[in-house]
Amino acid sequence: METRIVFLPQEMDSLTDETYHRCLNRIDQDAQTRVKRFYRREDSWRSLIGMLLPQILLREHKIPLDSVMFSRTKAGKPFIEEKSPNHTTAIGFNISHDARMIAMASQVGLNENADMIGIDVMKRVLPRGETLRSFLQAIGDTLTESELSLFTPDLDVATGEKYVFLLWTLKEAYTKALGLGLGFDFKRIQYDILHNCVFVDDQPARGWSFLMFDVKEPNGLGIYQGSIARFIGGEQTQINFITYHQDDPTLRIISVEELISAPPDIH
């Protein structure tokens, strides 16, 4: 499993119109149309980078673009598979973005389960005008009673914010791994933070791996919380936490310049 992260620059003017149109030409016409629908250029860049990240994935694995095809599950979730007759190997990937961060999680596996990977990232800051209590009231119908009991009156705000973003991103990542997104009742998922257990429909989430990570924005102005859920099979549940460091090959930050300057194809 690998994760690649891109941060938009603080000064968006550093991304010129010429660079923007050069990157647009690396995706197909339908994708270009979707990117151009955004009113704000910053939103267009987030969408565009998310579409370019799978090209980095192929390039890092030295997989020629003409040897694979982009397919979709029955639920419409994209994945990459071989063009060979057997289609035995596939690359599952999922994209998430919030504020200035765009992230992609990916895994290589057998065709029937490689797509079962999901990622969600959020900047660890409450929406403007919200307190921890008011935010909990707003999302309370997505949390179980056990999860809500974490937020005791004496809980400090920093820990409370960490908990709420851990809960939300893990639930979102799991439903994205299933390919269901917002069609899944978040209360069916329970993350027992204190005992480090995940349950779905009151049963342990057997066969699933959960990775939670945090990353500081390059300028140091914010911390982002991320969660990755992926199906690995078996009877166990794996739950791990990491903090980004530059020597970790599985969690790598790519600059916008590296992403947009790399050649679009491999031959």
C-alpha positions as CSV (number, residue, x, y, z in Angstrom):
1,M,0.0,0.0,0.0
2,E,1.3,3.4,-0.9
3,T,0.1,7.0,-0.3
4,R,1.1,10.0,-2.3
5,I,0.3,13.6,-1.2
6,V,0.4,16.9,-2.9
7,F,0.0,20.3,-1.2
8,L,-1.2,23.3,-3.2
9,P,1.2,26.2,-2.8
10,Q,0.2,29.0,-0.4
11,E,0.5,31.5,-3.3
12,M,-1.7,30.1,-6.0
13,D,-0.4,32.7,-8.5
14,S,2.8,30.5,-8.7
15,L,0.7,28.1,-10.8
16,T,0.4,29.9,-14.1
17,D,-2.3,29.6,-16.7
18,E,0.2,28.0,-19.1
19,T,1.0,25.3,-16.5
20,Y,-2.7,24.8,-15.9
21,H,-3.5,24.2,-19.6
22,R,-0.5,22.0,-20.1
23,C,-1.7,19.8,-17.3
24,L,-5.3,19.8,-18.7
25,N,-3.9,18.4,-21.9
26,R,-2.7,15.3,-20.0
27,I,-6.3,14.2,-19.3
28,D,-9.1,13.2,-21.6
29,Q,-11.8,15.6,-22.8
30,D,-14.5,14.4,-20.4
31,A,-12.2,14.9,-17.5
32,Q,-11.2,18.3,-18.8
33,T,-14.9,19.3,-18.9
34,R,-15.3,18.2,-15.2
35,V,-12.3,20.2,-14.2
36,K,-13.4,23.3,-16.0
37,R,-16.8,23.3,-14.3
38,F,-15.3,24.7,-11.1
39,Y,-15.6,28.5,-10.7
40,R,-12.5,28.9,-8.4
41,R,-9.2,28.0,-10.0
42,E,-8.1,26.5,-6.7
43,D,-10.9,23.9,-6.9
44,S,-10.0,23.2,-10.5
45,W,-6.4,22.5,-9.4
46,R,-7.5,20.1,-6.7
47,S,-9.6,18.1,-9.1
48,L,-6.9,18.2,-11.8
49,I,-4.1,17.0,-9.4
50,G,-6.4,14.2,-8.3
51,M,-6.7,13.1,-11.9
52,L,-2.9,13.3,-12.5
53,L,-1.9,11.3,-9.4
54,P,-2.7,7.9,-11.0
55,Q,-0.2,8.7,-13.7
56,I,2.5,9.1,-11.0
57,L,1.4,5.7,-9.7
58,L,2.0,4.0,-13.0
59,R,5.3,5.8,-13.6
60,E,6.6,4.8,-10.2
61,H,5.8,1.2,-10.9
62,K,7.2,1.5,-14.4
63,I,3.9,0.4,-15.9
64,P,3.4,1.6,-19.5
65,L,0.1,3.5,-19.9
66,D,-0.8,1.5,-23.0
67,S,-0.6,-1.8,-21.1
68,V,-3.4,-1.0,-18.7
69,M,-6.9,0.4,-18.8
70,F,-9.0,2.4,-16.4
71,S,-12.1,0.4,-15.4
72,R,-15.0,0.9,-12.9
73,T,-16.7,-1.3,-10.4
74,K,-20.5,-1.8,-10.6
75,A,-20.7,1.1,-8.1
76,G,-18.7,3.3,-10.4
77,K,-15.5,3.3,-8.5
78,P,-12.4,3.6,-10.8
79,F,-9.5,1.1,-10.7
80,I,-6.6,0.1,-13.1
81,E,-6.4,-3.3,-14.6
82,E,-4.1,-5.1,-17.1
83,K,-5.1,-5.4,-20.7
84,S,-4.0,-9.0,-20.8
85,P,-6.8,-11.6,-21.4
86,N,-6.8,-12.9,-17.8
87,H,-6.9,-9.5,-16.0
88,T,-5.4,-11.2,-12.9
89,T,-3.8,-8.1,-11.4
90,A,-5.3,-4.7,-10.7
91,I,-4.3,-1.5,-9.0
92,G,-6.9,0.0,-6.7
93,F,-6.6,3.7,-5.9
94,N,-8.7,6.3,-4.1
95,I,-8.4,10.1,-4.0
96,S,-9.3,12.6,-1.2
97,H,-8.7,16.3,-0.8
98,D,-9.3,19.0,1.8
99,A,-8.1,22.6,1.9
100,R,-4.6,22.5,0.3
101,M,-4.0,18.8,0.5
102,I,-4.7,16.2,-2.2
103,A,-3.9,12.5,-1.4
104,M,-4.1,9.2,-3.2
105,A,-3.9,5.7,-1.5
106,S,-3.2,2.7,-3.8
107,Q,-2.6,-1.0,-3.6
108,V,-1.8,-3.8,-6.1
109,G,-3.7,-7.0,-5.7
110,L,-6.0,-9.6,-7.3
111,N,-8.6,-8.2,-9.6
112,E,-11.5,-9.0,-7.3
113,N,-10.4,-7.0,-4.3
114,A,-7.7,-4.5,-5.3
115,D,-10.3,-1.7,-5.6
116,M,-11.3,-2.1,-2.0
117,I,-9.3,0.8,-0.7
118,G,-10.4,4.2,0.5
119,I,-8.8,7.3,1.9
120,D,-10.1,10.4,3.5
121,V,-8.2,13.5,4.6
122,M,-9.2,16.6,6.5
123,K,-7.4,19.6,7.9
124,R,-7.6,19.3,11.7
125,V,-9.5,22.5,12.2
126,L,-13.1,23.0,13.0
127,P,-15.3,24.8,10.4
128,R,-15.4,28.6,10.8
129,G,-17.9,29.6,13.5
130,E,-18.1,26.2,15.1
131,T,-17.0,25.0,18.5
132,L,-16.3,21.4,19.3
133,R,-19.7,21.1,21.0
134,S,-21.6,22.6,18.1
135,F,-19.7,20.6,15.5
136,L,-20.5,17.4,17.5
137,Q,-24.2,18.3,17.4
138,A,-24.0,18.8,13.7
139,I,-22.5,15.4,13.0
140,G,-24.0,13.6,16.0
141,D,-26.2,11.3,13.9
142,T,-23.0,9.8,12.3
143,L,-21.5,8.8,15.7
144,T,-22.5,5.9,18.0
145,E,-23.4,6.5,21.7
146,S,-20.1,4.9,22.6
147,E,-18.2,7.3,20.4
148,L,-20.0,10.3,21.7
149,S,-19.2,9.3,25.3
150,L,-15.6,10.1,24.5
151,F,-16.3,13.8,24.5
152,T,-16.6,14.4,28.3
153,P,-16.9,17.9,29.7
154,D,-13.3,17.8,31.0
155,L,-11.9,16.7,27.6
156,D,-9.5,19.3,26.3
157,V,-10.3,20.9,22.9
158,A,-7.1,19.7,21.1
159,T,-7.8,16.1,22.1
160,G,-11.5,16.4,21.2
161,E,-10.6,17.8,17.8
162,K,-8.2,14.9,17.2
163,Y,-10.8,12.4,18.1
164,V,-13.6,13.9,16.0
165,F,-11.4,13.9,12.8
166,L,-10.1,10.4,13.5
167,L,-13.7,9.2,13.7
168,W,-14.9,11.0,10.7
169,T,-12.0,10.1,8.4
170,L,-12.0,6.5,9.3
171,K,-15.7,6.1,8.7
172,E,-15.4,8.0,5.4
173,A,-12.4,5.9,4.3
174,Y,-14.2,2.6,5.0
175,T,-17.3,3.5,3.1
176,K,-15.1,4.8,0.2
177,A,-13.3,1.4,0.2
178,L,-16.6,-0.3,-0.2
179,G,-17.5,2.1,-3.1
180,L,-20.6,3.3,-1.3
181,G,-19.7,6.7,0.0
182,L,-22.5,8.6,1.6
183,G,-25.0,5.8,1.0
184,F,-23.7,4.0,4.0
185,D,-25.0,4.7,7.5
186,F,-21.9,5.9,9.5
187,K,-23.4,4.6,12.7
188,R,-22.9,1.1,11.5
189,I,-19.2,1.7,11.9
190,Q,-17.8,2.1,15.4
191,Y,-14.2,3.1,16.2
192,D,-13.3,2.5,19.8
193,I,-10.4,4.9,20.0
194,L,-9.4,4.0,23.6
195,H,-9.2,0.3,22.9
196,N,-8.1,0.6,19.3
197,C,-10.9,-1.5,17.8
198,V,-13.1,-1.1,14.8
199,F,-16.6,-2.7,14.6
200,V,-19.1,-2.9,11.7
201,D,-22.6,-3.9,12.6
202,D,-21.4,-4.7,16.1
203,Q,-18.9,-7.2,14.7
204,P,-15.1,-6.8,14.5
205,A,-14.0,-5.5,11.1
206,R,-12.3,-8.8,10.2
207,G,-10.1,-8.8,7.1
208,W,-9.6,-5.0,7.1
209,S,-6.6,-2.8,7.6
210,F,-6.9,0.7,8.9
211,L,-4.0,3.2,8.8
212,M,-4.3,6.6,10.4
213,F,-1.7,9.3,9.8
214,D,-1.1,12.9,10.3
215,V,0.9,15.3,8.2
216,K,2.0,18.9,8.8
217,E,1.4,21.4,6.0
218,P,4.8,22.3,4.5
219,N,4.5,25.9,5.7
220,G,3.7,24.6,9.2
221,L,0.3,26.4,9.3
222,G,-1.8,23.3,9.8
223,I,-2.0,19.6,10.5
224,Y,-4.0,17.2,8.4
225,Q,-5.6,14.0,9.6
226,G,-5.8,11.0,7.2
227,S,-7.3,7.6,7.3
228,I,-6.9,4.7,4.9
229,A,-9.1,1.6,4.9
230,R,-8.4,-1.4,2.7
231,F,-9.5,-5.0,2.6
232,I,-6.7,-7.5,3.0
233,G,-8.7,-10.7,3.9
234,G,-8.3,-13.1,6.8
235,E,-9.8,-13.0,10.3
236,Q,-7.7,-10.2,11.9
237,T,-8.1,-6.4,12.0
238,Q,-5.0,-4.3,11.5
239,I,-5.0,-0.8,13.0
240,N,-1.9,1.4,12.8
241,F,-0.9,5.0,13.3
242,I,2.0,6.9,11.7
243,T,3.2,10.5,11.6
244,Y,4.7,11.5,8.3
245,H,8.5,11.6,8.0
246,Q,10.3,12.2,4.8
247,D,12.1,8.8,4.8
248,D,8.9,6.8,4.7
249,P,8.5,5.4,1.1
250,T,4.9,4.4,1.7
251,L,3.8,8.0,2.6
252,R,5.4,10.4,0.3
253,I,4.8,14.1,-0.4
254,I,5.1,15.1,-4.0
255,S,5.6,18.7,-5.0
256,V,3.2,20.2,-7.5
257,E,6.3,20.9,-9.7
258,E,7.3,17.2,-9.6
259,L,3.8,16.1,-10.5
260,I,3.4,18.5,-13.4
261,S,6.9,18.3,-14.8
262,A,7.1,14.5,-15.1
263,P,6.4,13.0,-18.5
264,P,2.8,11.9,-18.9
265,D,3.5,8.4,-20.2
266,I,5.9,5.5,-20.2
267,H,7.0,3.6,-23.2
